[in-house]
């Protein structure tokens, strides 16, 4: 089987990545050794909506001979619907895939399938803002995450890209393969047992600058009480609890009459200490995990290794001096301080983004998901320390 992943100027990177990752794992994990794919474009390089550059493996080549077509969405999709020479050339090129047995799309990529004539009399979905636009191409718009119309399968907004990828994995190789790939993507073992001993922490950090009290339960349900005196910090800590499914109580008072720096920094240090305390000797845990988090135009990636070795590398371009009343320079400092006291390796990157509120929020959501996955107990380890040196605390 051979897949053509279509890329074009102004696409949304997550639309592409969300489908590309699970589908290509069919080969890398050994389920479909004969699987082949090309990343196809009309030009020798493509820049997505946020400035990320992609290099296709096939430039200006025919789309004949492929078994599956995957078309991402993005603001650039609407540009390709206009009556310009470049747009007409792209649609003509896409029509060259008419004989492809399976055509799929994410978000506004469905509009491109429609413009190429592939949606006539088909049920289809797209981004909510583009849903009714499908009717002009003879399609029946449906407000669903994934719509399977036989030889055409469409997925909704950007967050449905992974849904599409996993749906196609199951269609090609079965539900058991999908489950294995999904577990590898999330780094969460199936039916992870709840530890017999509660993994909790309770601590205080009292200095002349701040007074902080934290309670944390790793195996929680996302219950939270957060009051730091800094509204946006409360918002970020709430994301850690809700998206990491940690029960978290943070009460902090600091010298906010000076500025927010001491409170933000000390909350990060105390939160990291709480994770280190709750993890104990870290026996049996998954240990390493990563997570993407999209928020509108922003895509963030966080990878953690609960290795006992503190290190942080944060990559983000900020566009404003502050969000709420927190200087944007303090967001990487929060993550660095957390990594130091949690004794973990933490890499965080904003892959795309323009709005600093979205960037900060996506980083904290990705951190929550990565920590949730990394702190899970892996039943296959039978309580063993996940390290060749036999310890994660020395």
C-alpha positions in Angstrom: 0.0 0.0 0.0 1.2 3.5 -0.8 0.0 6.7 0.8 0.4 10.3 -0.5 0.5 12.9 2.3 -0.3 16.2 0.6 1.3 19.4 1.9 0.9 23.0 0.7 1.6 26.6 1.7 -0.4 27.8 4.7 -1.5 24.3 5.8 -1.8 23.5 9.5 1.1 21.3 10.7 -0.9 19.4 13.2 -3.4 18.3 10.6 -0.5 16.7 8.8 1.3 15.3 11.8 -1.8 13.9 13.5 -2.6 11.6 10.6 1.0 11.0 9.6 2.3 9.7 12.9 -0.1 6.8 13.6 -0.3 5.7 9.9 3.5 5.5 9.4 3.8 3.6 12.7 2.1 0.7 10.9 5.4 0.1 9.2 7.8 1.2 11.9 6.1 -1.1 14.4 6.2 -4.0 11.9 2.4 -4.4 11.2 2.6 -3.5 7.5 6.1 -4.0 6.3 5.1 -3.3 2.7 3.6 0.1 3.5 5.1 3.1 1.5 4.4 6.8 1.6 5.5 10.0 0.0 5.1 13.6 1.3 3.9 15.3 -1.9 3.8 19.0 -2.8 4.0 21.1 -6.0 7.0 23.0 -4.7 10.4 22.0 -3.3 9.5 23.3 0.2 6.3 24.3 2.0 5.8 26.7 4.9 2.8 26.0 7.2 0.6 28.7 8.7 3.0 29.5 11.6 6.2 29.5 9.6 7.3 25.9 10.0 9.1 24.6 6.9 8.5 21.2 5.4 10.5 19.5 2.6 8.4 17.1 0.5 9.8 13.7 -0.6 8.1 14.2 -4.0 7.9 17.6 -5.6 5.7 18.4 -8.6 5.1 14.7 -9.3 2.0 12.8 -10.4 -0.5 11.6 -7.8 -1.4 8.6 -9.8 -0.5 5.2 -8.4 -1.3 5.9 -4.7 -3.7 3.9 -2.7 -4.6 6.6 -0.2 -4.6 10.4 -0.2 -4.3 12.4 3.0 -5.0 16.2 2.7 -4.6 18.5 5.7 -6.5 21.7 6.3 -5.4 25.2 7.2 -6.0 28.8 6.2 -4.1 28.1 3.0 -6.8 25.8 1.9 -9.2 28.7 1.3 -6.5 30.4 -0.8 -6.4 27.4 -3.0 -10.1 27.8 -3.7 -9.6 31.1 -5.4 -9.4 31.8 -9.1 -5.7 32.3 -9.2 -3.2 30.5 -11.4 -1.5 28.9 -8.4 -4.8 27.7 -7.0 -6.0 26.3 -10.3 -2.7 24.5 -10.8 -3.0 22.9 -7.3 -6.6 21.7 -7.8 -5.7 20.3 -11.3 -2.8 18.5 -9.6 -5.0 17.1 -6.9 -7.5 15.9 -9.5 -4.7 13.6 -10.7 -5.5 11.4 -7.7 -9.0 10.6 -9.1 -8.2 6.9 -9.4 -6.9 6.7 -5.8 -9.1 4.2 -4.0 -9.2 6.1 -0.7 -9.2 9.9 -0.3 -9.1 11.4 3.2 -8.9 14.9 4.7 -8.6 16.8 8.0 -10.4 20.0 8.7 -10.6 22.4 5.7 -8.7 19.8 3.6 -12.2 18.6 2.8 -12.8 21.8 0.8 -9.8 20.8 -1.4 -11.2 17.4 -1.9 -14.5 19.0 -2.9 -12.9 21.4 -5.3 -11.2 18.4 -6.9 -14.6 16.8 -7.4 -14.2 14.0 -4.9 -17.2 14.9 -2.6 -20.1 14.8 -5.0 -23.1 13.0 -3.3 -20.8 12.1 -0.4 -21.4 12.7 3.4 -18.5 14.7 4.7 -17.3 16.9 7.6 -14.8 19.7 8.1 -14.0 22.5 10.5 -17.2 23.9 12.0 -16.6 27.2 10.2 -16.4 25.5 6.9 -19.0 22.8 7.3 -21.7 24.5 5.3 -19.2 25.3 2.5 -19.1 21.6 1.6 -22.6 21.8 0.1 -21.3 23.8 -2.9 -19.3 20.7 -3.9 -22.3 18.4 -3.8 -21.5 17.0 -0.4 -23.9 16.4 2.6 -22.3 18.2 5.6 -22.3 16.3 8.8 -21.1 17.6 12.2 -19.1 14.6 13.3 -15.5 13.9 14.3 -14.9 11.4 11.4 -17.2 10.7 8.5 -16.6 7.5 6.5 -18.3 7.7 3.1 -16.6 4.7 1.6 -13.8 5.9 -0.7 -13.8 9.3 1.0 -13.2 9.7 4.7 -13.1 13.2 6.2 -12.3 14.4 9.8 -13.5 17.6 11.6 -11.4 20.3 13.1 -7.7 20.2 13.8 -8.1 18.2 17.0 -9.6 15.4 14.9 -6.4 14.7 13.0 -5.2 12.0 15.3 -8.8 10.6 15.4 -8.5 10.2 11.6 -5.1 8.6 11.8 -6.2 6.0 14.4 -9.4 5.4 12.5 -7.5 4.7 9.3 -5.1 2.4 11.2 -8.0 0.4 12.5 -9.5 0.3 9.0 -6.2 -1.0 7.5 -5.0 -3.3 10.2 -7.7 -3.9 12.8 -8.6 -2.7 16.3 -5.9 -4.6 18.1 -3.2 -2.9 16.0 -4.9 0.5 16.6 -4.8 -0.1 20.4 -1.1 -1.0 20.3 -0.2 2.1 18.3 -2.4 4.3 20.5 -0.7 3.0 23.6 2.7 3.7 22.1 1.7 7.2 21.1 0.4 8.0 24.6 3.0 5.9 26.5 0.1 4.7 28.7 -0.1 1.0 29.2 -3.5 -0.7 28.9 -5.3 -1.3 32.1 -2.6 0.3 34.3 -3.3 -0.7 37.9 -3.9 1.8 40.6 -1.0 1.5 43.1 -1.8 -0.3 46.3 -0.1 2.6 48.3 -1.5 6.0 47.5 1.1 8.2 45.8 0.5 11.5 47.6 2.5 14.4 48.8 1.9 17.2 51.3 4.4 19.9 51.9 5.0 23.5 52.9 7.5 26.0 51.6 7.8 28.9 53.9 10.2 31.8 53.2 10.3 35.5 53.9 9.0 36.0 50.3 6.3 33.3 50.0 4.2 30.9 52.0 3.1 27.9 50.0 1.1 24.7 50.9 0.6 21.9 48.4 -1.3 18.6 48.5 -0.9 16.3 45.5 -2.3 12.9 44.6 -0.9 11.4 41.4 -3.7 8.9 40.9 -6.5 11.3 41.1 -9.4 12.6 39.0 -8.4 16.2 38.3 -10.0 17.7 41.4 -8.3 20.9 42.3 -8.3 24.0 44.6 -5.8 26.6 43.5 -5.2 30.0 44.9 -1.9 31.7 44.4 -3.1 35.3 44.2 -2.1 35.3 40.5 -5.1 34.6 38.3 -3.2 33.4 35.2 -1.0 31.1 37.3 -4.1 29.6 38.9 -5.4 29.0 35.4 -2.2 27.2 34.4 -2.1 25.0 37.5 -5.7 24.1 37.0 -4.7 22.8 33.6 -2.0 20.6 35.2 -4.7 19.1 37.5 -7.5 18.7 35.0 -5.5 17.4 32.0 -3.0 15.3 34.1 -5.9 13.9 36.3 -4.0 14.9 39.4 -5.8 15.9 42.5 -4.1 19.2 43.4 -4.5 21.7 46.2 -2.2 24.8 46.0 -2.5 27.7 48.4 0.2 30.4 48.1 0.8 33.9 49.4 3.7 35.9 48.2 5.2 39.4 48.0 3.0 40.5 45.1 3.5 44.1 46.1 7.0 43.7 44.7 6.1 41.6 41.6 5.0 38.1 40.8 8.4 36.6 40.3 9.0 35.0 43.7 5.5 33.5 43.8 5.7 32.0 40.4 9.2 30.6 41.0 8.5 29.2 44.4 5.2 27.6 43.4 7.1 25.8 40.6 9.8 24.6 43.0 7.2 23.4 45.5 5.1 21.7 42.9 8.2 19.9 41.6 9.0 18.8 45.2 5.5 17.5 45.5 5.9 15.3 42.4 9.3 14.0 43.6 7.8 13.2 47.0 4.7 11.5 45.6 6.8 9.4 43.2 9.0 8.0 46.0 11.6 5.7 44.6 9.9 5.8 41.1 9.7 2.0 40.9 7.5 0.6 38.2 6.6 3.8 36.5 6.6 4.4 32.7 9.2 7.1 33.4 9.5 8.7 29.9 6.6 10.3 27.9 5.7 13.1 25.6 2.6 14.9 24.6 1.4 17.4 22.0 -1.2 20.0 22.9 -2.9 22.1 20.2 -4.7 25.4 21.0 -6.1 27.2 17.9 -3.0 28.3 15.9 -0.6 27.0 18.6 1.0 23.6 18.9 3.2 22.7 21.9 5.3 19.6 22.6 6.5 18.6 26.1 8.7 15.5 26.7 9.6 14.4 30.2 11.9 11.8 31.7 11.4 11.2 35.4 15.1 10.2 35.6 16.2 11.8 38.8 18.5 14.0 36.8 17.2 17.6 36.6 17.6 19.4 33.2 15.3 21.6 31.2 15.4 23.0 27.7 12.6 25.4 26.8 12.1 26.7 23.3 9.4 29.3 22.7 9.2 32.7 20.9 7.1 35.2 22.9 5.5 38.1 21.2 4.4 40.3 24.1 5.9 41.3 27.5 3.4 39.5 29.6 0.2 37.4 29.8 -2.2 38.4 32.5 0.3 40.0 34.8 3.0 37.3 34.4 6.0 38.3 32.3 6.4 35.8 29.5 10.0 35.2 30.6 8.6 33.5 33.7 6.9 30.7 31.8 10.3 29.0 30.8 11.6 29.8 34.3 8.6 28.1 35.9 9.3 24.9 33.8 13.0 25.1 34.6 12.3 25.5 38.3 9.8 22.6 38.2 12.3 20.3 36.5 15.0 21.1 39.1 12.9 20.2 42.1 11.0 17.3 40.5 14.4 15.9 39.4 13.3 15.3 35.9 14.5 16.0 32.3 12.0 18.3 30.7 12.0 19.5 27.1 9.3 21.9 26.0 8.8 23.5 22.7 6.2 25.7 21.1 6.2 24.4 17.5 3.7 27.0 16.2 2.0 29.9 17.6 1.2 33.6 17.5 -0.9 34.3 20.7 1.1 34.2 23.9 -1.9 33.2 26.0 -2.4 30.2 23.7 1.3 29.3 23.8 1.5 29.3 27.6 -1.7 27.3 27.9 -0.7 24.7 25.3 2.7 24.3 27.1 1.0 23.6 30.5 -1.6 21.3 28.9 1.2 19.3 27.2 3.1 19.2 30.5 0.1 17.8 32.2 -0.5 15.1 29.6 3.2 14.1 29.6 3.4 13.9 33.4 0.2 11.9 33.5 1.7 9.4 31.1 5.2 9.3 32.6 3.9 8.8 36.2 1.6 5.8 35.3 2.5 2.4 36.7 3.5 0.0 34.0 2.3 -3.5 35.0 5.0 -5.1 32.8 7.7 -3.8 35.1 6.3 -5.6 38.1 7.5 -2.9 40.4 11.1 -2.8 39.1 13.1 0.4 38.8 13.0 1.6 35.1 16.7 2.2 34.9 19.8 0.1 34.0 21.6 1.6 37.0 19.0 0.4 39.4 18.0 3.7 40.9 16.3 7.0 39.8 16.8 8.8 43.0 20.6 8.8 43.4 
